[in-house]
């Protein structure tokens, strides 16, 4: 098989993890309102967005480690990774666990737009070509739906954990 096929498959794998984040980000920002108060639930929801993105990056790291198992040698990693710059870019999302980086929420959106670009590019190519391949559009829709579910699930998990943590720490202090 051609390496371009495996590179395309790896691109799809990466898109599954990261391409849905811009929509989740937009939905949370829209639900929070224009300028949420500092103690409102909207402000708290917006503040955990980068951590949800970091959780998705951590899941991506786990997926990559699972694919490489049991051989973690440099040669095996080098032969398995078809698009190293894109995989590395995806792994950089783990840096959003660092609170100093997570304070700049817009950085997580900018970081995820790279992956969203591939989805838009595929759709543009398919809509502008004379021989439209419906399978590629179907794949992109399935990938985007899965990515939305992963990112929304990560957001709900992180927001729920944050809400429970603040709820229990307030009740034990009082």
Buried (B, 14 or more C-beta within 10 A) or exposed (E): EEEEEBBBEBBBBBBBBBBBBBBBBEBBBEEBEEEBEEEEEBBBBBBBBBBBBBBBBBBBBEBBEEEBEEEEEEEEBEEBBBBEEBBEBBBEBBBBBEEEBBEEBEBBBEBBBBBBEBBEEBBEEBEEEEEEEEEBBEBBEEBBEBBBEBBBBBBEBBBEEBBEEEEEEEEEEE
